[in-house]
Amino acid sequence: MAKVILDQVTKTFGDVVALDNVSMTIDDGSFVILLGPTGAGKTTTLRMVSGLDTPDAGEIFIGDQPMIGLTPAQRDVAMVFQQYSLYPHMTVRQNLEFPLKSPILKTPQSMIDEKVEAVSRVLQIAHKLDNKATALSGGEMQRVSIGRALVRSPSIYLMDEPLSSLDAKLRADLRIELKNIQANFGQTLLYVTHDQIEAMTMATHVGVLDHGKLVQFGSPREIYENPVSIYAASRLGQPRINILPADLFKGPVPDGAKSIGLRPEQISQGTGEESFVTRVEHLGDQTRLHLKFKEQDLITVTNAHTSLQRGETVKIRPHKPFFFDADGARIA
Ligand SMILES: Nc1ncnc2c1ncn2[C@@H]1O[C@H](COP(=O)(O)OP(=O)(O)OP(=O)(O)O)[C@@H](O)[C@H]1O
């Protein structure tokens, strides 16, 4: 395992600046998740670290070694992509063994067997070890791809939306397993996702990318509680943060504020000004309240046993809100 550093990395494709002077330190043993919408530069960042692609400017270091000119194999990284890539003619066991069978490694067969058994148990594919890779479902193939990375102990795991093709239950199980791999075995991961639950539950650090720029880097909690902008604030939190005109509520507004940002816990219920309930949504683990307040729509969370119904009113007021300027930058 090793610390990975991106130092002022820039990458362009024609007119598109995919990465714009990105500097980031992925500490040894950390779990860094990159967040951002389509096209933000997440996959490009992984490709730079992996060696599948090279920066136009800037440098990558793994364990203090400059990576310039080194192939993916020489970098000792393990990659998992959204789309599984298995050897179709091999069995699941052979696919999982493959990374350990390299003549350079000389891993004893007993150790290979142990690793393969352990990883296949974690990924819930132990009963499929002797099946041909082609005789698996998409979700199973993806688990084998993840397994092929996990049998190794690379300097860093690079994962690009590895759980997106799996069903909800398996995704939840594997979130826990991937987190264990980092927390209990000290592995380092750089991980791309659109799924903020993955970011909140697994990441030690989140990097928020916006059009190739790294706009915030910190713990998920830091980004949730202290976002630098509307853009960063909107990356985490369900329901999404409410962004409303700054002067919508009674009370002081800082100079230059254009918008007020309210997460559910920043909306006090029961005191303040009246809003109208437009919908009560029972989601099991969360009950969402859709409100209309002075022509604006808001979504917040309420008590699971609420008796509130559509058409009723509830008083609300902001509690320690965020304020943003006209460019969306946080000012208070
Ligand atoms: N090989 C390429 N050729 C041309 N443009 C590219 C290439 N790779 C990436 N880009 C462009 O660079 C930008 C960043 O792409 P990237 O794939 O890193 O985004 P992303 O954040 O991973 O998005 P997604 O969530 O859709 O995977 C996009 O505008 C994309 O179109």
The ligand as an SDF file (V2000), in Angstrom:
LIG
                    3D

 31 33  0  0  0  0  0  0  0  0999 V2000
  -10.7400    9.6580  -24.6820 N   0  0  0  0  0  0  0  0  0  0  0  0
  -11.4340   10.7960  -24.6700 C   0  0  0  0  0  0  0  0  0  0  0  0
  -11.5880   11.5140  -25.7980 N   0  0  0  0  0  0  0  0  0  0  0  0
  -12.2610   12.6940  -25.8010 C   0  0  0  0  0  0  0  0  0  0  0  0
  -12.8480   13.2420  -24.7060 N   0  0  0  0  0  0  0  0  0  0  0  0
  -12.7350   12.5470  -23.5550 C   0  0  0  0  0  0  0  0  0  0  0  0
  -12.0300   11.3030  -23.4680 C   0  0  0  0  0  0  0  0  0  0  0  0
  -12.0870   10.8790  -22.1920 N   0  0  0  0  0  0  0  0  0  0  0  0
  -12.7910   11.8060  -21.4970 C   0  0  0  0  0  0  0  0  0  0  0  0
  -13.1780   12.8180  -22.2970 N   0  0  0  0  0  0  0  0  0  0  0  0
  -13.9330   14.0170  -21.9020 C   0  0  0  0  0  0  0  0  0  0  0  0
  -13.3700   14.5160  -20.7020 O   0  0  0  0  0  0  0  0  0  0  0  0
  -14.3750   14.9510  -19.8010 C   0  0  0  0  0  0  0  0  0  0  0  0
  -14.2500   14.1990  -18.4880 C   0  0  0  0  0  0  0  0  0  0  0  0
  -14.5930   12.8320  -18.7070 O   0  0  0  0  0  0  0  0  0  0  0  0
  -14.6180   11.7330  -17.5790 P   0  0  0  0  0  0  0  0  0  0  0  0
  -14.9150   10.4250  -18.2340 O   0  0  0  0  0  0  0  0  0  0  0  0
  -13.3950   11.8170  -16.7540 O   0  0  0  0  0  0  0  0  0  0  0  0
  -15.8610   12.1760  -16.6920 O   0  0  0  0  0  0  0  0  0  0  0  0
  -16.5850   11.4250  -15.5070 P   0  0  0  0  0  0  0  0  0  0  0  0
  -16.6660   12.4030  -14.3910 O   0  0  0  0  0  0  0  0  0  0  0  0
  -15.8900   10.1440  -15.2280 O   0  0  0  0  0  0  0  0  0  0  0  0
  -18.0150   11.1430  -16.1180 O   0  0  0  0  0  0  0  0  0  0  0  0
  -18.9500    9.8310  -16.0030 P   0  0  0  0  0  0  0  0  0  0  0  0
  -19.5860    9.9400  -14.6560 O   0  0  0  0  0  0  0  0  0  0  0  0
  -19.9040    9.9920  -17.1200 O   0  0  0  0  0  0  0  0  0  0  0  0
  -18.0670    8.6270  -16.1350 O   0  0  0  0  0  0  0  0  0  0  0  0
  -15.7020   14.7240  -20.4960 C   0  0  0  0  0  0  0  0  0  0  0  0
  -16.1050   15.9380  -21.0850 O   0  0  0  0  0  0  0  0  0  0  0  0
  -15.3750   13.6850  -21.5410 C   0  0  0  0  0  0  0  0  0  0  0  0
  -16.2380   13.8040  -22.6620 O   0  0  0  0  0  0  0  0  0  0  0  0
  1  2  1  0
  2  3  1  0
  2  7  2  0
  3  4  2  0
  4  5  1  0
  5  6  2  0
  6  7  1  0
  6 10  1  0
  7  8  1  0
  8  9  2  0
  9 10  1  0
 10 11  1  0
 11 12  1  0
 11 30  1  0
 12 13  1  0
 13 14  1  0
 13 28  1  0
 14 15  1  0
 15 16  1  0
 16 17  2  0
 16 18  1  0
 16 19  1  0
 19 20  1  0
 20 21  2  0
 20 22  1  0
 20 23  1  0
 23 24  1  0
 24 25  2  0
 24 26  1  0
 24 27  1  0
 28 29  1  0
 28 30  1  0
 30 31  1  0
M  END
$$$$
